[in-house]
Amino acid sequence: MEQKKNIMDYDTVSLDDESSAVVIIDQTKLPGTTEIIALKTAQEIWDAIYLLQVRGAPAIGVAAAYGIYVLAKGIDTDNYDEFYAEFKKQKEYLDSSRPTAVNLSWALNRMEQVVLNNADKSVSEIKQLLKESIEIQDEDIRVCKAIGEYGLTLVKPGDGILTHCNAGKLATSKYGTATAPIYLGQERGYNFRVFADETRPLLQGARLTAFELQSSGVDVTLICDNMSATVMKNGWVDAIFVGCDRVAANGDTANKIGTSVVAAVAKQYNVPMYIAAPTSTIDMNTPTGDQIK
């Protein structure tokens, strides 16, 4: 009898090169239904990012990279100038789907640079080189694991950890950012006690974080957002890990609504709080967080 899959057995984002499709978990259906969808057109990819079917800055970046690769494969011309003009048009369209997650433009710009750096090659060769998108996903996995390794140096076995929103596997390719220390700790027997804020109004903490952690066997307790002060006051939280959509040049971060409340309460009760983010999330063009719109 085939063992039933749980959410951790699926890739958040993957490439079906043979079918020229970006394959994702439709996260708007979780946790009730695990639905895998294939995105083939620019409209489908744009909608998936805009409607939060794929979400989380790293996962959005990977989906965008695979998306522009799939769209580039379908550009029917052997002329470089014509190819690049259409590539640029599709890239800018995808880039308009989610302005807050800087990984989106970061990944698309990286893919565009491949086209620009290889203008002396044939269009068919450039299309093959655009498999740079696979390296973007592989890099995401390496980076998330590195974040987890660093995070583990800040906590000890048996600690209580609180997280807000979803910066887990469902927001990345593997491990997550804020959850990376939790997952690596789970692999190594740290037995963390995790508190996941429900995260209103879309309940990413309840629908996604608690769901994926529980599926991995992590000791997780779902709490409503305004309980974070109580669990910290009671001494049940030793560290807080959250992700973010963007990091400004001065270190300010933009994350899901409610994160600033967690930070203020953490300061009140002397609980260390850490932002887990890849360097791709840093926006050197935004000097301070109050300029992030």
Number of C-alpha atoms within 10 A of each C-alpha: 3 4 5 6 9 11 20 16 10 14 17 24 24 20 24 14 14 6 11 19 21 26 23 23 22 21 23 20 13 17 14 8 12 16 12 15 14 19 22 18 17 17 12 14 25 20 17 22 23 17 14 14 18 26 25 24 27 33 27 28 28 30 34 28 33 32 29 26 28 26 20 22 18 13 15 11 13 11 10 19 12 14 17 19 11 17 21 18 11 18 24 14 13 24 22 14 18 20 14 16 24 21 29 27 23 19 25 26 17 16 24 18 12 16 23 13 10 14 13 11 11 12 24 12 12 21 19 12 15 23 17 18 25 16 13 20 24 14 14 24 20 15 21 27 21 17 21 23 15 14 22 17 9 12 19 14 14 14 16 22 23 28 28 27 30 32 30 28 28 27 25 28 25 26 27 30 35 30 30 27 29 27 24 17 22 18 11 10 11 18 18 21 19 25 26 26 28 25 24 15 8 11 16 23 26 24 21 25 29 28 19 22 23 13 13 16 11 18 15 20 15 18 18 15 20 14 15 21 17 12 15 23 16 9 11 16 23 20 21 23 21 24 30 24 20 26 28 20 15 13 15 17 23 20 19 16 13 16 21 13 14 24 16 12 17 21 12 12 14 13 17 14 18 16 18 22 24 20 11 19 22 22 22 12 8 16 15 16 17 11 8 16 7
